[in-house]
Structures are given as C-alpha cells and as structure tokens.
Amino acid sequence: MRFILKLFKWLVVLVILLVIGLASPIAYVELACHAPVTNDPYKRLITDAAFQRKEANSYLTYPEWHIVYAYDGLAEALKSGDEHEFSYIPSVWNFWKSTCALTGIADRHGGADSQTRTMIYTIGASFTLEMGLKGAYEETIGRIFAAVRGPVKTPQDEVAAIMAVAYAAFLRQTPWYKYDFEKQVATLWAAPMIEPARGWERRLALGGEWKAKTFYAGAIAAGVAATGEAKLEIRSVVSGLSADQLRQIPDVKVISDVADGVVIETPRYDSFTKILIAIAKAGGQIREIAGNDDIMVGAMVEPEKEYAGPGEVIVRIGRESFATERVLVNMKVTDLAGLLASQPLADPSVEHVFDY
C-alpha cells in the first residue's frame, strides 16, 4: 500500500511537471512577445465579407505549417537514416521561437483573437508533447534496436520512410486528421519479418503511434464537423492579365472585374503558392489577397547568406534535416509578383506564400 501511494505521488509530480513544461512557452509568448495592436486603414477591393480575412492571420497560419515542415524534415532524415537522427528538440524550439516573433508582428496588423491564439497554443502544446515523447523514445530504445539491426533497414523501416514522405505531402493540402493511419498500420504489419528484433519493435512502436493518431484524429474530425471546416477557397485581385488569360491557368476561377484588375478565386494552402507563381510568370500583378495589402512569405536561404528579396525579415530559423534555413518575410502584396516571377520552376527559393 505504501509503495502504491509513493508511486501515485510520483505520478502526480510528473503530471505537474509536464503541465508546467507545456504551459511555459505559452506563458512566455503571452507575457513577452506581444506588441501594441494597430490596424491598417487600407481600403479593400474585395468587398464580399465572406472572402475577407484578417491581415494578422497571414502571420498566424505559420505555426500549423511549421508542423508540416517538421514532418518534411523527418521524411528527409528517413531517406538515409533512422528516426533518432531527426532534430526533435530544435524543431520544437523553432516552433515557439517563430510563434513569439509572429505574435508581435500580427499585433501590428490587427492582432489575433483569443480563439486563434488558443488554437495555436493547443497545437503547439500537442506538437511539443508529440516531439518530446517521440524524441525520447527514438533516442533511447529506438536507437538501441536500430543498432542491433545494423546498417540495412528492415521492411518495417522502409514502410516508415515511405509513409513519412506520403504524410508530409498529404499535409501540404489536407488536414492531418483526414490521413488514413489505419491503412499504414496494416501495411506495417503486412511487411515481411526479416529481422525480428527491429521488425517487432517498429510494429509495436510505430503501430501504436499510428493507432493513437487514428483515435485522436477521429475526435478532431468530430469537433470540426460540429463547428464547420475552414473555407478552402481564397479570392485575390490580379492585374496585367485578362480574364481569359487567367482562366487558362489551372484552378483559377474568374469572379468579376474591379477597378484595379480581376477578382479570381483559387484553392488555398500549397496550391495557392503554385498558382501565384504561375500568374506572376505569365506577367500578372497581384494587387490584393483576401482584402489585404500585406502578406507573409517563407523563403529558403543558405546559412551564410542574407535574404536579398523585398520585404522585412521577421524571423530566421533552421530547417531540420535540410542544409538551408527558413526566413519568414513580411511584404506588400504588390511586391509578390516581382519576387515570384524570378523564381526558377525546378527549385524555387520561395517556399510558401502564407494565405489567411
């Protein structure tokens, strides 16, 4: 009985320490990262309120994308190595570092409402916990089983590497909770058992992780169904191209003419960046996006080089598993076309245009 009470006390202490650890970066952002809230008196060209977005949201969409990029980094690490080679702690650190910097600049563009901040802190705490647990396991038990296995990966390792690439690509356009984790669990267990120790360890470790995500995804999906999904389309104003020319660009829907150009409707997320590059390379000028004249862009730069494009660098962080670094840049929407038109199609340095 005494042992059980002692164990219970230690569990309570661990839970308290965990809560403090997860709450600390949130408290820091709230106490140290805000700036005076100001609003831009810009007169919007897009008058349909359903397609107007708060300007601050351009900056506050990044924390979700940081998680997408973390899985990009994990997928890159697994191309030639194992899970323990991914930089879990730096990835979490960069999440909160960028969130702090973006909170301040978002305040200078109208600020975030409490619901948006709560969402960011929720996904941040979840990401911190996930990376912490996964890193702790892979750096210890996972590393030991990988060493026992030797340099040749098992079929289960190969399933994990393929899944990481597919999952990272999926996240660029679709919410994570819609991913079919159950199918990946089945694929993992169907892979032939060549090296039993590592094979069973991967089945249990990754299978357990993906099963847990299946359960969590179901809860998230139910919550989203109750509140409604985010709008998947965005409207912009483009000049320099006729309505007919714009219709020739895939996924562009022409809505109407306005004094400064043509209002178009396009998909959001990763597709949006590709469409804007296509418009810029065709000679179009981007006048406004979602009723705003400011936007944030993510670009990749070499570690020893400075960002040389238009706009103001908000924060510079590492890209885990990649040689380049990421800069988040605040710029005028009207500067976008010039930046995007200069990008090579094969390997653009502009990573993403963050919509609202």
C-alpha positions in Angstrom: 0.0 0.0 0.0 2.9 2.3 0.9 4.5 1.6 -2.5 1.3 2.4 -4.3 0.9 5.7 -2.5 4.5 6.6 -3.3 4.1 5.7 -6.9 0.9 7.8 -7.1 2.7 10.8 -5.6 5.5 10.5 -8.2 2.9 10.2 -11.0 1.2 13.4 -9.7 4.6 15.2 -9.6 5.3 14.0 -13.2 2.0 15.3 -14.4 2.5 18.6 -12.7 6.0 19.0 -14.3 4.6 18.0 -17.7 1.8 20.7 -17.4 4.4 23.3 -16.3 6.7 22.3 -19.2 3.9 22.6 -21.8 2.5 25.8 -20.3 5.8 27.6 -20.0 6.3 28.6 -23.7 2.7 29.6 -23.9 3.1 31.9 -20.9 6.3 33.3 -22.4 4.6 34.2 -25.7 1.7 35.8 -23.9 3.9 37.8 -21.5 6.9 38.7 -23.6 6.0 38.6 -27.3 3.1 40.9 -27.8 3.3 44.4 -29.4 0.8 47.3 -29.4 -2.2 46.4 -31.6 -2.6 48.6 -34.6 -4.8 48.4 -37.7 -4.0 49.3 -41.3 -6.6 51.7 -42.8 -6.3 50.0 -46.2 -9.5 50.2 -48.4 -10.3 46.7 -49.6 -11.0 45.9 -53.3 -12.7 42.6 -52.4 -16.0 43.7 -50.9 -17.6 40.3 -50.3 -17.2 39.9 -46.5 -17.2 36.1 -46.8 -13.9 36.3 -48.6 -12.2 39.0 -46.5 -9.7 37.8 -43.9 -7.9 39.4 -41.0 -4.5 40.6 -42.1 -2.9 39.2 -38.9 -3.9 35.7 -40.0 -1.2 35.6 -42.7 1.4 35.5 -39.9 -0.6 33.2 -37.6 -1.0 30.5 -40.2 2.7 29.6 -39.9 2.6 27.6 -36.6 0.5 25.0 -38.3 2.8 25.0 -41.3 5.8 24.5 -39.0 4.4 21.2 -38.0 4.0 20.3 -41.7 7.7 21.2 -42.2 8.7 19.1 -39.2 7.3 16.1 -41.0 9.1 17.1 -44.2 12.3 17.1 -42.1 11.5 13.7 -40.6 10.8 12.3 -44.1 14.2 13.7 -45.2 16.0 12.2 -42.3 14.5 8.7 -43.0 15.7 8.7 -46.6 19.2 7.8 -45.4 18.9 7.3 -41.7 16.6 6.4 -38.8 14.2 8.3 -36.6 16.7 9.1 -34.0 18.6 11.3 -36.5 15.8 13.9 -36.7 16.3 17.0 -34.6 13.2 16.8 -32.3 14.2 19.5 -29.8 15.3 22.1 -32.3 12.1 21.6 -34.2 10.1 22.4 -31.0 12.3 25.3 -30.2 11.8 26.8 -33.6 8.1 26.4 -33.3 8.0 28.6 -30.2 10.7 31.0 -31.4 8.7 31.7 -34.6 5.4 31.9 -32.8 6.9 34.6 -30.5 8.2 36.7 -33.4 4.9 36.3 -35.4 2.7 37.2 -32.4 4.4 40.6 -32.3 4.0 41.4 -36.0 0.5 40.0 -36.0 -0.3 42.6 -33.3 1.0 45.3 -35.6 -1.5 44.1 -38.2 -4.7 44.0 -36.1 -3.8 41.2 -33.7 -5.1 37.7 -33.1 -8.4 37.0 -31.3 -8.5 34.7 -28.3 -9.8 31.8 -30.4 -6.9 31.9 -32.8 -4.3 32.2 -30.0 -6.0 29.2 -28.2 -5.8 27.2 -31.4 -2.1 28.0 -31.8 -1.3 27.2 -28.2 -3.2 23.9 -28.4 -1.4 22.7 -31.5 1.9 23.9 -30.0 1.4 22.0 -26.8 0.4 18.9 -28.7 3.4 19.2 -31.1 5.7 19.8 -28.1 4.4 16.7 -26.4 4.5 14.5 -29.5 8.0 15.5 -30.5 9.2 15.2 -26.9 7.8 11.7 -26.5 8.9 10.5 -29.9 12.4 12.0 -29.5 12.8 10.5 -26.0 11.8 7.0 -27.4 13.8 7.1 -30.6 16.9 8.5 -29.0 17.0 5.6 -26.5 15.0 2.4 -27.2 14.6 3.1 -30.9 18.4 3.8 -31.3 19.3 0.6 -29.5 17.1 -1.6 -31.7 18.4 0.2 -34.8 22.0 -0.6 -33.6 21.0 -4.2 -33.1 19.6 -4.3 -36.6 22.7 -2.9 -38.3 23.0 -0.6 -41.3 20.5 -2.5 -43.5 16.9 -1.3 -42.9 14.1 -3.8 -42.3 10.9 -3.8 -44.4 9.2 -2.1 -41.4 11.8 0.7 -41.6 11.1 1.1 -45.3 7.3 1.3 -44.6 8.0 4.1 -42.1 10.2 6.0 -44.6 7.6 5.7 -47.4 4.8 6.7 -45.0 6.7 9.8 -43.8 7.1 11.1 -47.4 3.5 10.5 -48.2 2.2 12.0 -45.0 4.4 15.2 -45.4 3.0 15.6 -48.9 -0.6 15.0 -47.7 -0.3 17.7 -45.0 0.5 20.4 -47.6 -3.1 20.4 -48.9 -5.2 18.4 -46.4 -5.8 18.5 -42.6 -3.8 15.8 -40.8 -6.8 14.2 -39.2 -8.1 13.0 -42.6 -5.0 10.9 -43.2 -5.6 7.1 -43.3 -3.4 5.9 -40.4 -5.2 2.6 -40.2 -4.1 1.7 -43.8 -0.5 2.5 -42.8 -0.8 0.2 -39.7 -2.0 -2.6 -41.9 0.9 -2.0 -44.4 3.4 -2.0 -41.5 2.1 -5.4 -40.2 2.0 -6.9 -43.7 5.7 -6.1 -44.3 7.8 -9.3 -44.2 9.6 -10.0 -40.9 13.3 -10.4 -41.9 15.0 -9.0 -38.7 12.7 -9.9 -35.8 14.0 -7.6 -33.1 13.8 -4.4 -35.1 10.8 -5.6 -37.1 8.7 -6.2 -34.0 9.9 -3.1 -32.3 8.8 -1.0 -35.3 5.5 -2.8 -35.5 4.7 -2.1 -31.9 6.2 1.4 -31.6 5.0 2.9 -34.9 1.8 0.8 -35.0 1.0 2.1 -31.5 1.7 5.7 -32.5 -0.4 5.5 -35.6 -3.3 3.8 -33.8 -3.2 6.6 -31.2 -3.3 9.1 -34.0 -6.3 7.3 -35.6 -8.2 7.7 -32.3 -7.2 11.4 -31.9 -8.0 12.1 -35.5 -11.5 10.8 -35.0 -12.0 13.1 -32.1 -10.7 16.1 -34.0 -12.8 15.3 -37.1 -15.9 15.1 -34.9 -15.1 18.5 -33.4 -14.6 20.0 -36.8 -17.8 18.6 -38.1 -19.6 20.3 -35.2 -18.0 23.7 -35.8 -17.6 23.6 -39.6 -14.4 23.2 -41.7 -12.3 26.2 -42.8 -13.1 27.7 -46.2 -10.9 26.0 -48.8 -11.0 28.9 -51.4 -9.5 32.3 -51.4 -10.0 35.4 -53.5 -7.4 37.7 -55.0 -7.2 40.7 -57.3 -4.9 40.4 -60.3 -4.0 43.0 -62.9 -1.9 42.7 -66.1 -3.8 39.7 -67.4 -7.2 39.5 -69.0 -10.0 37.3 -67.6 -9.5 34.9 -70.5 -5.7 34.6 -69.8 -6.4 34.0 -66.1 -8.9 31.2 -67.0 -6.1 29.4 -68.8 -4.3 28.9 -65.5 -5.3 25.7 -63.8 -7.6 26.1 -60.7 -8.3 29.8 -61.4 -11.9 30.8 -61.4 -12.7 34.4 -62.6 -15.3 36.1 -60.4 -15.6 39.7 -61.6 -13.8 42.8 -62.8 -12.9 45.7 -60.4 -11.2 49.0 -61.0 -7.7 47.7 -60.3 -8.0 44.3 -62.1 -9.8 41.0 -62.0 -11.1 39.2 -58.9 -10.2 35.5 -59.0 -11.0 32.5 -56.7 -8.5 29.8 -56.2 -7.7 26.9 -53.8 -5.8 27.8 -50.6 -2.7 26.2 -49.0 0.1 24.7 -51.1 -1.8 25.1 -54.4 -2.2 28.8 -53.8 1.6 29.4 -53.9 1.9 27.5 -57.1 -1.0 29.4 -58.7 0.5 32.8 -57.7 3.9 31.7 -59.2 2.1 30.8 -62.5 0.3 34.2 -62.5 3.5 36.1 -61.9 5.4 34.2 -64.6 2.6 34.9 -67.1 3.0 38.7 -66.5 0.3 39.2 -63.9 0.5 41.6 -61.0 -1.1 40.6 -57.6 -2.9 43.6 -56.2 -4.7 42.2 -53.2 -5.3 38.9 -51.4 -8.4 38.3 -49.2 -8.9 42.0 -48.9 -5.4 42.7 -47.6 -2.3 44.6 -48.9 0.3 42.8 -46.6 1.3 39.2 -46.6 4.0 36.8 -45.3 6.3 34.7 -47.4 8.6 31.9 -46.4 11.8 31.6 -48.3 14.9 29.3 -48.1 18.4 30.8 -47.8 21.9 29.4 -47.4 23.1 29.6 -43.8 25.9 32.0 -44.6 23.8 34.3 -46.9 21.3 37.1 -46.2 17.8 37.2 -47.6 18.0 39.5 -50.7 14.4 39.9 -51.7 11.8 42.5 -50.9 10.2 42.9 -47.5 11.2 42.7 -43.9 12.6 39.6 -42.3 10.5 38.7 -39.3 12.5 35.6 -38.1 15.1 33.2 -39.3 15.1 29.6 -38.2 16.7 26.3 -39.2 15.1 23.7 -41.4 15.6 20.4 -39.6 17.3 17.8 -41.9 18.0 20.3 -44.6 21.1 22.4 -45.4 19.2 25.7 -45.9 17.5 27.9 -43.4 14.0 29.4 -43.5 13.2 33.2 -43.4 9.7 34.5 -42.8 9.3 37.8 -44.6 6.6 40.5 -44.3 6.0 42.2 -47.6 3.4 44.2 -49.6 1.1 42.1 -51.7 2.1 44.2 -54.7 5.8 43.1 -54.3 4.8 39.4 -54.6 4.7 39.2 -58.4 8.2 40.5 -58.9 9.6 38.1 -56.3 7.7 35.1 -57.7 8.3 35.8 -61.3 12.1 35.5 -60.6 11.8 32.0 -59.2 13.1 29.0 -61.1 10.4 26.5 -61.7 12.6 23.5 -60.8 14.0 24.7 -57.5 12.3 27.9 -56.2 13.7 29.6 -53.1 10.2 30.8 -52.2 8.8 28.0 -50.1 5.3 29.3 -49.4 3.0 32.3 -49.6 1.0 32.2 -46.4 -2.6 32.9 -47.0 -5.1 34.0 -44.4 
